[in-house]
């Protein structure tokens, strides 16, 4: 009988077709250099993916195994989720100037987020408009009062979170216009 020695190495290289997950913590493969079966801990990617308000998913970069984990309970989780909900209101370019009668419609876009991820819970928005405007101050849009020589309008948006039963206030959104022969609107 002929005896064959099996070469061993510390530089194992997996045969791509043999990599498989064996548990939530390990995967296994056959080394293309020495032929041994190698068991290793999963190698998780840099950032887990947000899944829902309770879990994120991390994926092994070697075998592709995905595992759901609960979010970090304090501060901001590695996936971007935060247990504290923050309201972001934006008015960037949210006005429409109608040339035919020089009316200017102002509107507020609102995004509710948990850390860096969109908030998926139930909520409703309240608007509080102040200044020279026409329309219902409880709507997401109003009309700038162009009968004046200048206009200042501000809006504060509040969200009521139906899950935590808490109000969250946004930053104030502002518009200013000089109303002469041509109307120029500044948004801040």
SULDAVEN-V398724 format. One line per field, one symbol per residue. ss: DSSP state (h for helix, s for strand, l for the rest). A space follows every 50 residues. Layout:
# SULDAVEN-V398724
ss->???
This chain:
# SULDAVEN-V398724
ss->lllllllllllllslhhhlssllllsssssslllllsssssllsllllss llllsssssslllllssssslllllslllllsllssssssllllssssll llssssslssssssllssllllssssssssslssllllllssssllllls sssssssssssllllsssslllssssssslllsssssl
